[in-house]
Structures are given as structure tokens and as C-alpha cells.
């Protein structure tokens, strides 16, 4: 059963074998994945958006910058998405090197499609969980910046109360409520109450 693409993160594939790139992209797209392909490390570093969730499938032997070198660059840049090495040239030293640097998995070419699909599922699930934990942590940190009054205003707003109703409940002027609400939105990095519900439900 194929999965709706809008529900899937993006699988990036970096490999100088263009036939392999095309074949893997076709297979994964048929399974419902969003796929981005890059023929070398430079094009990936230039064109990819690291904010888009997913994982990275990386070849080892590539011109200019090999897979291990790219992995190190990504780690230095804070790239958090799981890296899956797919190579025909795996040996013990290479395996130790990539796993020491945080690789999610190492698969040998030619790869079994079911094994690859399962590995991608696991890698993207890990990325999703990590991003979710980061969002919770960031929101909690921002929530702690609110004053007690700002928290009261936001909590009442989340119950569906309008500004004038919050003002009556807290025995304050409506203008004061508007000021507290504006300051709270700014600290939380949101533009509407619905944004808080979305962040808490992600």
C-alpha cells in the first residue's frame, strides 16, 4: 500500500552514479516518499534545506568530497538528520569511522529494497522524534520566559475567552490584556493561540 507523499519526510540521496540515483528515486517515489537527489556533496550543501525533515542516503566514494568527509562537515554544521551509508566499498575501518561519527546505518550495494525501505522508515522516525522533542524543549523554554500575568492571559485565551472577557476575569483593562497578550506572543514566537495548540500536539 502506497503512502500519501504529503505525509512523508524527504529522503536525500547523494551519489555520483546517476543511474543508481534515478533507480533509487523511482523506487522510493513509487513507495510514496519525497525524494531529492544530488550527484555530489557540493550540490547537496548548496541546494538542500536542512529544515525539511527526513534522512540522508550517502555514498562513500565520490569525487572531490567523499562520504566520510561530507559526514564530518554535516556534523560540524549541526546537521541532525540520520545518515545512511550505501556503498560497495565497506570495510571494518570505514564502518568504525562512520558509526563513530554518528551514522545511522551502513548498507552494502547492491542493497535489498526491503532492507533499504525498512532502514529509511526507522531513520525518518528517529528524525521525527528528535524534532518533536526539540520543539517541546524550545516551547517549554519560551514558556518559562513569560511573566505570571502573561501566562494567565494565554491560558484563559486558550480556553476560548476574548480579550474583554479575560479583562473582566482578571479585573484589568482590555488594553492591558492586549499588551500582555502581545508580549506573550512575541516571547513564544507565535502569531495566534492556535499556534500553541499545534506546537503541543506535534
TAWOFEN-V678308 format. One record per helix or strand of 2 or more residues. SS is the DSSP state (@ for helix, = for strand). FROM is the first residue (numbers start at 0). TO is the last residue. If there is no record, write none. Layout:
ss:SS from:FROM to:TO
ss:SS from:FROM to:TO
This chain:
ss:@ from:4 to:6
ss:= from:9 to:13
ss:@ from:17 to:29
ss:= from:33 to:37
ss:@ from:40 to:46
ss:= from:53 to:57
ss:@ from:66 to:75
ss:= from:81 to:86
ss:@ from:91 to:99
ss:= from:104 to:107
ss:@ from:112 to:142
ss:@ from:147 to:157
ss:@ from:162 to:169
ss:@ from:173 to:187
ss:@ from:192 to:200
